[in-house]
């Protein structure tokens, strides 16, 4: 057929288009990413994962493979916890990495991953750093939040009201002086000891069914507000459940990773979508 290879995958229904591009030859413009992620004129996804060798991009990494992640609007992002699970599963399924532990390079730094026999994946997410507080506004209502850096910026608001009642169709407001490059916004309920429920509005995407770094931020913020920096919790998101651990200077995220389709993009469509 001679088209451009793609796969479609998801982690707790946070979905991605994967583009195998070992030598880094694809011209991945913002317009192409936005077209790919569009659910009417493209394949539809929350983001694009380009599978490229770190050496091809001159990215410093101890791993062979680099996750070049783009948000649905085409903007470049540092890290995606659900995306790196799908990325790691693809590498194992494709014979590019062995089952077990290996390293994936990201713009937020190297992320050791473990691909388990059932193809679920644990990601060592690095530190979840509390950086301060701020406020977000949803439909005219302000919510205070804890700012958390998980390689990308988050603002976590723990609510007494049911997060299911929030209207996240429009972009919530936030303090652009605190988050000049945008922010992922998490809204969280405590369900009990070691259990949270979360909805998320992702920077450059909108509300998504899940956000991996967001779940880590949510757990870190919840424990911080409880007066500790260590613990484990499940996090229920609209797309499923993940398990998160946080400790001083480290965190892990464990959950499913699914590959659902593969095929080839039409080269004429790819060319037209580039501008």
BAVO-652875 format. One record per residue: x, y, z of N, C-alpha, C in turn. Coordinates in nm, 2 decimals. Example, Ala and Ser with C-alpha at 12.3 -4.5 7.8 and 13.67 -1.06 7.14 Angstrom:
# residues 2
   neast  nnorth     nup  caeast  canorth    caup   ceast  cnorth     cup
    1.32   -0.57    0.78    1.23    -0.45    0.78    1.32   -0.33    0.78
    1.28   -0.22    0.71    1.37    -0.11    0.71    1.29    0.00    0.79
***
This chain:
# residues 275
   neast  nnorth     nup  caeast  canorth    caup   ceast  cnorth     cup
    0.08   -0.12    0.00    0.00     0.00    0.00    0.09    0.13    0.00
    0.20    0.12    0.07    0.29     0.23    0.07    0.25    0.36    0.14
    0.15    0.35    0.23    0.12     0.46    0.31    0.20    0.48    0.44
    0.16    0.56    0.53    0.23     0.59    0.65    0.17    0.51    0.76
    0.25    0.43    0.83    0.20     0.33    0.93    0.15    0.41    1.05
    0.04    0.36    1.10   -0.01     0.41    1.23   -0.07    0.30    1.31
   -0.08    0.32    1.44   -0.16     0.24    1.53   -0.25    0.33    1.62
   -0.35    0.27    1.67   -0.44     0.34    1.77   -0.44    0.26    1.90
   -0.42    0.33    2.01   -0.42     0.27    2.14   -0.48    0.36    2.24
   -0.50    0.30    2.36   -0.54     0.38    2.47   -0.50    0.32    2.61
   -0.49    0.41    2.71   -0.47     0.37    2.84   -0.58    0.43    2.93
   -0.66    0.35    2.98   -0.79     0.39    3.05   -0.86    0.49    2.97
   -0.88    0.46    2.84   -0.95     0.54    2.74   -0.90    0.68    2.71
   -0.78    0.71    2.75   -0.70     0.82    2.71   -0.63    0.77    2.58
   -0.68    0.82    2.46   -0.64     0.75    2.34   -0.54    0.83    2.26
   -0.47    0.75    2.18   -0.35     0.81    2.11   -0.34    0.74    1.97
   -0.29    0.82    1.88   -0.24     0.77    1.75   -0.09    0.75    1.77
   -0.04    0.63    1.74    0.11     0.60    1.74    0.16    0.61    1.60
    0.27    0.67    1.58    0.34     0.68    1.45    0.48    0.62    1.46
    0.50    0.50    1.42    0.64     0.44    1.42    0.72    0.52    1.32
    0.83    0.58    1.37    0.92     0.66    1.29    1.06    0.65    1.34
    1.12    0.53    1.34    1.25     0.51    1.41    1.36    0.61    1.37
    1.37    0.65    1.24    1.47     0.74    1.20    1.44    0.89    1.21
    1.32    0.92    1.26    1.28     1.06    1.27    1.26    1.13    1.14
    1.20    1.06    1.04    1.19     1.12    0.91    1.06    1.19    0.88
    0.95    1.16    0.96    0.82     1.22    0.94    0.83    1.37    0.98
    0.76    1.46    0.90    0.75     1.60    0.93    0.62    1.61    1.01
    0.63    1.62    1.14    0.51     1.61    1.22    0.47    1.76    1.26
    0.40    1.82    1.17    0.36     1.96    1.20    0.24    1.97    1.29
    0.22    2.09    1.35    0.10     2.11    1.44   -0.02    2.08    1.36
   -0.03    2.12    1.23   -0.15     2.10    1.15   -0.18    1.95    1.13
   -0.07    1.87    1.11   -0.09     1.73    1.09   -0.14    1.66    1.22
   -0.08    1.70    1.33   -0.12     1.64    1.46   -0.27    1.68    1.48
   -0.30    1.80    1.47   -0.44     1.84    1.49   -0.54    1.77    1.40
   -0.50    1.75    1.27   -0.59     1.67    1.18   -0.60    1.53    1.22
   -0.49    1.46    1.26   -0.49     1.32    1.30   -0.58    1.31    1.42
   -0.58    1.40    1.52   -0.65     1.39    1.64   -0.80    1.43    1.63
   -0.83    1.50    1.52   -0.97     1.54    1.50   -1.06    1.42    1.48
   -1.17    1.41    1.55   -1.25     1.29    1.55   -1.35    1.29    1.44
   -1.35    1.39    1.35   -1.43     1.39    1.23   -1.35    1.38    1.10
   -1.24    1.46    1.10   -1.17     1.46    0.97   -1.04    1.38    0.98
   -1.01    1.32    1.10   -0.89     1.24    1.11   -0.92    1.10    1.18
   -0.83    1.05    1.25   -0.85     0.92    1.32   -0.91    0.94    1.45
   -0.89    1.06    1.52   -0.95     1.09    1.65   -0.86    1.04    1.76
   -0.81    1.13    1.85   -0.73     1.09    1.96   -0.71    1.21    2.05
   -0.66    1.18    2.17   -0.62     1.29    2.27   -0.48    1.34    2.24
   -0.40    1.26    2.16   -0.27     1.30    2.14   -0.20    1.21    2.04
   -0.08    1.24    2.00    0.00     1.16    1.90    0.13    1.12    1.97
    0.17    1.00    1.96    0.29     0.94    2.01    0.38    0.90    1.89
    0.48    0.98    1.87    0.58     0.94    1.76    0.68    0.85    1.82
    0.70    0.73    1.77    0.80     0.63    1.82    0.93    0.65    1.74
    1.03    0.71    1.80    1.15     0.75    1.73    1.27    0.71    1.82
    1.38    0.68    1.76    1.50     0.65    1.84    1.55    0.79    1.89
    1.59    0.78    2.02    1.64     0.90    2.08    1.76    0.96    2.00
    1.84    0.88    1.95    1.96     0.93    1.87    1.92    1.00    1.75
    1.80    0.97    1.69    1.76     1.04    1.57    1.72    1.18    1.60
    1.68    1.21    1.72    1.64     1.35    1.76    1.75    1.42    1.84
    1.86    1.35    1.86    1.97     1.40    1.95    1.92    1.43    2.09
    1.82    1.35    2.14    1.77     1.36    2.27    1.85    1.28    2.37
    1.90    1.34    2.48    1.98     1.27    2.58    1.89    1.17    2.65
    1.92    1.04    2.64    1.84     0.94    2.71    1.92    0.81    2.72
    1.91    0.74    2.83    1.97     0.61    2.85    1.90    0.50    2.78
    1.78    0.53    2.73    1.70     0.44    2.65    1.72    0.45    2.50
    1.69    0.35    2.43    1.69     0.36    2.28    1.58    0.44    2.22
    1.46    0.43    2.28    1.34     0.49    2.22    1.29    0.61    2.30
    1.25    0.71    2.22    1.20     0.84    2.27    1.05    0.86    2.23
    0.97    0.90    2.33    0.83     0.92    2.31    0.81    1.07    2.28
    0.80    1.10    2.15    0.77     1.24    2.10    0.62    1.26    2.11
    0.58    1.32    2.22    0.44     1.34    2.24    0.39    1.47    2.21
    0.27    1.47    2.14    0.20     1.60    2.10    0.06    1.60    2.15
    0.01    1.71    2.20   -0.13     1.73    2.24   -0.21    1.73    2.12
   -0.34    1.72    2.14   -0.44     1.71    2.03   -0.44    1.84    1.94
   -0.40    1.95    2.00   -0.40     2.08    1.92   -0.27    2.09    1.85
   -0.18    1.99    1.86   -0.05     2.00    1.79    0.06    2.05    1.87
    0.04    2.10    1.99    0.14     2.15    2.07    0.23    2.04    2.13
    0.35    2.07    2.16    0.45     1.97    2.22    0.43    1.97    2.37
    0.43    1.85    2.42    0.41     1.83    2.57    0.53    1.75    2.62
    0.55    1.77    2.75    0.67     1.71    2.82    0.65    1.56    2.84
    0.53    1.52    2.88    0.51     1.38    2.94    0.37    1.35    2.93
    0.34    1.22    2.93    0.20     1.17    2.93    0.21    1.03    2.99
    0.15    1.01    3.12    0.16     0.88    3.19    0.09    0.77    3.12
   -0.03    0.80    3.07   -0.11     0.70    2.99   -0.04    0.67    2.86
    0.01    0.78    2.80    0.07     0.76    2.67    0.20    0.67    2.68
    0.28    0.69    2.78    0.40     0.61    2.79    0.37    0.46    2.82
    0.26    0.43    2.88    0.22     0.29    2.90    0.19    0.23    2.76
    0.11    0.30    2.68    0.08     0.25    2.55    0.20    0.24    2.46
    0.29    0.34    2.47    0.41     0.35    2.40    0.50    0.22    2.43
    0.51    0.19    2.56    0.59     0.08    2.61    0.53   -0.05    2.56
    0.40   -0.06    2.57    0.33    -0.19    2.52    0.36   -0.21    2.37
    0.35   -0.10    2.29    0.38    -0.11    2.15    0.52   -0.16    2.12
    0.62   -0.11    2.20    0.76    -0.15    2.18    0.77   -0.30    2.20
    0.71   -0.35    2.30    0.72    -0.50    2.33    0.64   -0.58    2.22
    0.52   -0.53    2.19    0.45    -0.61    2.09    0.52   -0.61    1.95
    0.59   -0.50    1.92    0.66    -0.49    1.79    0.80   -0.56    1.80
    0.84   -0.61    1.91    0.97    -0.67    1.92    1.08   -0.57    1.93
    1.05   -0.45    1.96    1.16    -0.34    1.97    1.21   -0.33    2.11
    1.15   -0.40    2.21    1.20    -0.40    2.35    1.15   -0.54    2.41
    1.22   -0.58    2.50    1.18    -0.71    2.57    1.09   -0.68    2.68
    0.99   -0.78    2.71    0.90    -0.77    2.82    0.99   -0.75    2.95
    0.93   -0.68    3.04    1.01    -0.65    3.17    1.04   -0.50    3.17
    1.16   -0.47    3.23    1.19    -0.33    3.26    1.29   -0.28    3.15
    1.26   -0.16    3.11    1.34    -0.08    3.02    1.31    0.07    3.03
    1.38    0.15    2.96    1.37     0.29    2.98    1.31    0.36    2.85
    1.22    0.45    2.87    1.16     0.53    2.76    1.21    0.67    2.78
    1.26    0.74    2.68    1.30     0.88    2.69    1.18    0.97    2.67
    1.17    1.08    2.75    1.06     1.18    2.73    1.12    1.31    2.75
    1.05    1.42    2.71    1.10     1.55    2.73    1.10    1.59    2.88
    1.04    1.51    2.97    1.05     1.53    3.11    1.16    1.45    3.17
    1.24    1.38    3.09    1.34     1.29    3.14    1.31    1.15    3.11
    1.41    1.06    3.14    1.39     0.92    3.12    1.29    0.86    3.22
    1.20    0.77    3.17    1.10     0.70    3.25    1.12    0.55    3.24
    1.18    0.49    3.35    1.18     0.34    3.35    1.04    0.29    3.35
    1.02    0.18    3.27    0.88     0.12    3.27    0.90   -0.03    3.29
    0.79   -0.10    3.33    0.79    -0.24    3.34    0.67   -0.29    3.27
    0.68   -0.37    3.16    0.57    -0.42    3.09    0.55   -0.56    3.15
    0.43   -0.59    3.21    0.40    -0.71    3.27    0.35   -0.82    3.17
    0.35   -0.94    3.21    0.30    -1.05    3.12    0.16   -1.02    3.07
    0.07   -0.96    3.14   -0.06    -0.93    3.09   -0.07   -0.80    3.01
    0.05   -0.74    2.99    0.07    -0.62    2.91    0.02   -0.50    2.98
   -0.02   -0.51    3.11   -0.03    -0.38    3.19    0.11   -0.33    3.21
    0.12   -0.20    3.24    0.25    -0.14    3.25    0.26   -0.05    3.38
    0.37   -0.06    3.44    0.41     0.03    3.55    0.51    0.13    3.50
    0.49    0.25    3.53    0.58     0.36    3.49    0.64    0.43    3.62
    0.77    0.44    3.62    0.84     0.52    3.73    0.83    0.66    3.68
    0.75    0.74    3.75    0.71     0.87    3.70    0.80    0.98    3.75
    0.90    0.95    3.83    0.98     1.05    3.89    0.91    1.13    4.00
    0.97    1.24    4.05    0.91     1.31    4.16    0.78    1.38    4.12
    0.68    1.39    4.21    0.57     1.47    4.20    0.59    1.59    4.30
    0.62    1.70    4.25    0.67     1.81    4.34    0.56    1.92    4.36
    0.52    1.94    4.49    0.43     2.04    4.52    0.50    2.18    4.50
    0.44    2.27    4.42    0.50     2.39    4.39    0.43    2.51    4.44
    0.31    2.49    4.51    0.24     2.61    4.56    0.09    2.59    4.55
    0.01    2.69    4.55   -0.13     2.69    4.54   -0.18    2.79    4.43
   -0.30    2.77    4.38   -0.36     2.86    4.29   -0.51    2.84    4.29
   -0.58    2.90    4.19   -0.72     2.89    4.19   -0.76    2.87    4.04
   -0.86    2.78    4.02   -0.92     2.77    3.89   -1.07    2.81    3.90
   -1.13    2.85    3.79   -1.27     2.89    3.79   -1.34    2.81    3.68
   -1.45    2.74    3.73   -1.53     2.66    3.64   -1.67    2.71    3.64
   -1.71    2.76    3.52   -1.85     2.81    3.51   -1.87    2.92    3.61
   -1.77    3.01    3.63   -1.79     3.12    3.72   -1.77    3.09    3.87
   -1.74    2.96    3.90   -1.72     2.92    4.04   -1.57    2.89    4.07
   -1.51    2.96    4.17   -1.37     2.94    4.19   -1.34    2.82    4.28
   -1.23    2.75    4.25   -1.19     2.63    4.33   -1.04    2.65    4.36
   -1.00    2.64    4.49   -0.86     2.65    4.52   -0.80    2.51    4.49
   -0.67    2.52    4.46   -0.60     2.39    4.42   -0.45    2.39    4.46
   -0.40    2.27    4.46   -0.25     2.25    4.49   -0.18    2.24    4.36
   -0.08    2.32    4.33    0.00     2.31    4.21    0.11    2.20    4.23
    0.11    2.11    4.13    0.20     1.99    4.13    0.27    1.98    4.00
    0.41    1.96    4.01    0.49     1.94    3.89    0.52    1.79    3.88
    0.47    1.72    3.77    0.50     1.58    3.74    0.58    1.57    3.61
    0.67    1.67    3.59    0.73     1.68    3.46    0.65    1.77    3.37
    0.52    1.79    3.40    0.44     1.89    3.33    0.35    1.95    3.44
    0.28    2.06    3.42    0.22     2.14    3.53    0.07    2.09    3.55
    0.04    2.08    3.68   -0.10     2.04    3.72   -0.15    2.13    3.83
   -0.28    2.15    3.84   -0.35     2.21    3.95   -0.46    2.12    3.99
   -0.45    2.07    4.12   -0.54     1.97    4.17   -0.63    2.04    4.27
   -0.76    2.03    4.25   -0.86     2.08    4.34   -0.94    1.96    4.40
   -0.93    1.94    4.53   -1.01     1.84    4.60   -1.14    1.90    4.64
   -1.25    1.84    4.60   -1.39     1.89    4.62   -1.47    1.81    4.71
   -1.56    1.87    4.79   -1.66     1.80    4.86   -1.78    1.77    4.77
   -1.81    1.86    4.67   -1.91     1.83    4.58   -1.87    1.72    4.48
   -1.97    1.65    4.43   -1.94     1.54    4.34   -1.88    1.60    4.21
   -1.76    1.54    4.17   -1.70     1.59    4.05   -1.78    1.56    3.93
   -1.87    1.47    3.93   -1.95     1.44    3.82   -2.05    1.55    3.78
   -2.07    1.64    3.87   -2.16     1.75    3.85   -2.09    1.87    3.78
   -1.96    1.87    3.77   -1.89     1.99    3.71   -1.92    1.99    3.56
   -1.93    2.11    3.50   -1.94     2.13    3.36   -1.80    2.17    3.30
   -1.73    2.07    3.24   -1.60     2.10    3.19   -1.60    2.11    3.04
   -1.71    2.14    2.98   -1.71     2.15    2.83   -1.63    2.26    2.78
   -1.63    2.37    2.86   -1.55     2.49    2.82   -1.42    2.49    2.90
   -1.32    2.57    2.85   -1.19     2.58    2.92   -1.21    2.65    3.05
   -1.18    2.58    3.17   -1.18     2.65    3.29   -1.07    2.76    3.29
   -1.10    2.87    3.37   -1.00     2.98    3.38   -0.89    2.94    3.48
   -0.77    2.99    3.47   -0.67     2.97    3.56   -0.57    3.09    3.56
   -0.48    3.10    3.65   -0.39     3.21    3.66   -0.27    3.19    3.56
   -0.27    3.27    3.46   -0.17     3.26    3.35   -0.04    3.31    3.40
   -0.03    3.39    3.50    0.10     3.43    3.56    0.16    3.31    3.63
    0.08    3.23    3.69    0.14     3.11    3.76    0.17    3.00    3.66
    0.09    2.99    3.56    0.10     2.88    3.46    0.11    2.94    3.32
    0.22    3.00    3.29    0.23     3.08    3.16    0.22    2.98    3.04
    0.25    2.86    3.05    0.25     2.76    2.94    0.13    2.67    2.95
    0.03    2.71    3.03   -0.09     2.63    3.04   -0.08    2.53    3.15
   -0.19    2.46    3.19   -0.19     2.37    3.30   -0.30    2.26    3.28
   -0.27    2.14    3.33   -0.37     2.04    3.34   -0.45    2.06    3.47
   -0.58    2.05    3.46   -0.66     2.08    3.58   -0.73    1.95    3.62
   -0.71    1.91    3.75   -0.77     1.79    3.80   -0.87    1.83    3.91
   -0.99    1.76    3.91   -1.09     1.78    4.01   -1.12    1.65    4.07
   -1.11    1.64    4.21   -1.09     1.51    4.28   -1.19    1.50    4.39
   -1.24    1.38    4.41   -1.32     1.35    4.53   -1.24    1.24    4.61
   -1.24    1.25    4.74   -1.19     1.13    4.82   -1.31    1.03    4.83
   -1.28    0.91    4.80   -1.38     0.80    4.81   -1.36    0.72    4.94
   -1.25    0.74    5.01   -1.22     0.66    5.13   -1.07    0.65    5.14
   -1.02    0.58    5.23   -0.88     0.57    5.25   -0.82    0.50    5.13
   -0.72    0.56    5.07   -0.65     0.50    4.95   -0.73    0.49    4.83
   -0.83    0.58    4.81   -0.92     0.57    4.69   -0.96    0.72    4.66
   -0.94    0.75    4.53   -0.98     0.88    4.48   -1.06    0.87    4.35
   -1.14    0.97    4.32   -1.21     0.98    4.19   -1.17    1.11    4.13
   -1.15    1.11    4.00   -1.09     1.23    3.93   -1.16    1.25    3.80
   -1.18    1.38    3.76   -1.20     1.43    3.63   -1.09    1.53    3.59
   -1.06    1.54    3.46   -0.95     1.62    3.42   -0.98    1.70    3.30
   -0.93    1.82    3.29   -0.93     1.91    3.17   -0.78    1.93    3.14
   -0.74    1.86    3.02   -0.60     1.86    2.99   -0.57    1.98    2.90
   -0.45    2.04    2.93   -0.39     2.15    2.85   -0.38    2.11    2.70
   -0.44    2.19    2.61   -0.43     2.16    2.47   -0.52    2.05    2.42
   -0.61    2.00    2.50   -0.70     1.89    2.46   -0.84    1.91    2.50
   -0.87    1.95    2.63   -1.00     1.95    2.68   -1.02    1.84    2.78
   -1.15    1.81    2.82   -1.17     1.70    2.91   -1.13    1.57    2.84
   -1.06    1.49    2.91   -1.03     1.35    2.86   -1.08    1.25    2.96
   -1.08    1.12    2.91   -1.13     1.01    2.99   -1.03    0.97    3.10
   -0.90    1.02    3.09   -0.80     0.99    3.19   -0.68    1.08    3.16
   -0.60    1.09    3.26   -0.47     1.16    3.25   -0.37    1.10    3.35
   -0.27    1.03    3.30   -0.18     0.96    3.38   -0.10    1.05    3.48
   -0.03    1.15    3.42    0.04     1.24    3.51   -0.06    1.31    3.61
   -0.18    1.33    3.56   -0.29     1.39    3.65   -0.32    1.31    3.77
   -0.33    1.17    3.75   -0.36     1.09    3.86   -0.25    1.09    3.96
   -0.12    1.10    3.92   -0.01     1.11    4.01   -0.02    1.24    4.08
   -0.05    1.35    4.01   -0.06     1.48    4.08   -0.17    1.48    4.18
   -0.28    1.41    4.15   -0.40     1.41    4.24   -0.36    1.33    4.37
   -0.29    1.22    4.35   -0.25     1.15    4.47   -0.15    1.23    4.56
   -0.06    1.29    4.49    0.04     1.37    4.56   -0.03    1.48    4.64
   -0.12    1.55    4.57   -0.19     1.66    4.63   -0.28    1.62    4.75
   -0.34    1.50    4.73   -0.43     1.45    4.84   -0.35    1.42    4.97
   -0.24    1.35    4.95   -0.15     1.32    5.06   -0.09    1.45    5.12
   -0.05    1.54    5.04    0.01     1.67    5.09   -0.09    1.74    5.18
   -0.22    1.74    5.14   -0.32     1.81    5.22   -0.35    1.73    5.34
   -0.32    1.60    5.34   -0.34     1.52    5.46   -0.21    1.52    5.55
   -0.11    1.60    5.51    0.01     1.62    5.60    0.12    1.51    5.58
    0.12    1.44    5.46    0.22     1.35    5.44    0.27    1.35    5.29
    0.38    1.29    5.26    0.42     1.29    5.12    0.44    1.14    5.07
    0.39    1.05    5.14    0.41     0.91    5.11    0.28    0.83    5.12
    0.25    0.75    5.02    0.13     0.66    5.02    0.10    0.60    4.89
   -0.01    0.53    4.89   -0.06     0.46    4.77   -0.21    0.48    4.76
   -0.26    0.49    4.64   -0.41     0.51    4.62   -0.45    0.46    4.48
   -0.57    0.41    4.47   -0.63     0.39    4.34   -0.69    0.52    4.30
   -0.70    0.54    4.17   -0.77     0.66    4.12   -0.87    0.61    4.01
   -0.99    0.64    4.03   -1.10     0.61    3.93   -1.12    0.73    3.84
   -1.11    0.71    3.71   -1.13     0.81    3.61   -1.24    0.76    3.52
   -1.30    0.85    3.44   -1.41     0.80    3.35   -1.37    0.68    3.27
   -1.24    0.66    3.24   -1.20     0.55    3.15   -1.15    0.43    3.22
   -1.16    0.43    3.36   -1.11     0.31    3.43   -1.04    0.34    3.56
   -0.95    0.25    3.60   -0.88     0.27    3.73   -0.73    0.25    3.71
   -0.65    0.33    3.78   -0.51     0.31    3.79   -0.47    0.31    3.93
   -0.34    0.26    3.96   -0.29     0.26    4.09   -0.16    0.35    4.09
   -0.15    0.43    4.20   -0.05     0.53    4.21    0.02    0.51    4.34
    0.15    0.52    4.34    0.23     0.54    4.47    0.31    0.66    4.46
    0.32    0.73    4.57    0.41     0.85    4.58    0.49    0.84    4.70
    0.61    0.89    4.69    0.71     0.89    4.81    0.80    1.01    4.78
    0.88    1.04    4.87    0.97     1.16    4.86    1.06    1.14    4.74
    1.04    1.22    4.64    1.13     1.22    4.52    1.09    1.11    4.42
    0.98    1.04    4.43    0.95     0.93    4.34    0.80    0.90    4.33
    0.76    0.84    4.23    0.62     0.80    4.21    0.61    0.69    4.11
    0.50    0.61    4.11    0.48     0.51    4.01    0.33    0.52    3.97
    0.31    0.48    3.85    0.17     0.47    3.79    0.16    0.33    3.72
    0.06    0.26    3.76    0.03     0.12    3.71   -0.11    0.12    3.65
   -0.12    0.06    3.53   -0.25     0.05    3.47   -0.25   -0.02    3.33
   -0.36   -0.04    3.27   -0.37    -0.11    3.14   -0.32   -0.03    3.03
   -0.28   -0.10    2.92   -0.24    -0.03    2.79   -0.29   -0.12    2.68
   -0.37   -0.06    2.59   -0.44    -0.14    2.49   -0.40   -0.09    2.35
   -0.37   -0.18    2.26   -0.36    -0.15    2.11   -0.48   -0.20    2.05
   -0.56   -0.11    1.98   -0.69    -0.15    1.92   -0.69   -0.15    1.77
   -0.60   -0.09    1.70   -0.61    -0.09    1.56   -0.47   -0.05    1.50
   -0.45   -0.09    1.37   -0.33    -0.05    1.30   -0.37   -0.04    1.15
   -0.29    0.04    1.08   -0.32     0.06    0.94   -0.22    0.15    0.87
   -0.26    0.21    0.76   -0.18     0.31    0.69   -0.26    0.43    0.66
   -0.19    0.55    0.68   -0.25     0.67    0.64   -0.23    0.70    0.49
   -0.33    0.75    0.43   -0.32     0.78    0.29   -0.22    0.90    0.27
   -0.12    0.88    0.18   -0.02     0.98    0.16   -0.07    1.11    0.11
   -0.17    1.11    0.03   -0.23     1.23   -0.02   -0.30    1.31    0.09
   -0.37    1.24    0.18   -0.43     1.30    0.30   -0.32    1.36    0.39
   -0.21    1.28    0.41   -0.10     1.33    0.49   -0.04    1.46    0.44
   -0.02    1.46    0.31    0.04     1.58    0.24   -0.05    1.70    0.26
   -0.18    1.68    0.24   -0.28     1.79    0.25   -0.30    1.84    0.39
   -0.28    1.75    0.49   -0.30     1.79    0.63   -0.18    1.87    0.68
   -0.07    1.88    0.61    0.05     1.94    0.66    0.05    2.08    0.68
   -0.05    2.15    0.62   -0.04     2.30    0.63   -0.18    2.35    0.65
***
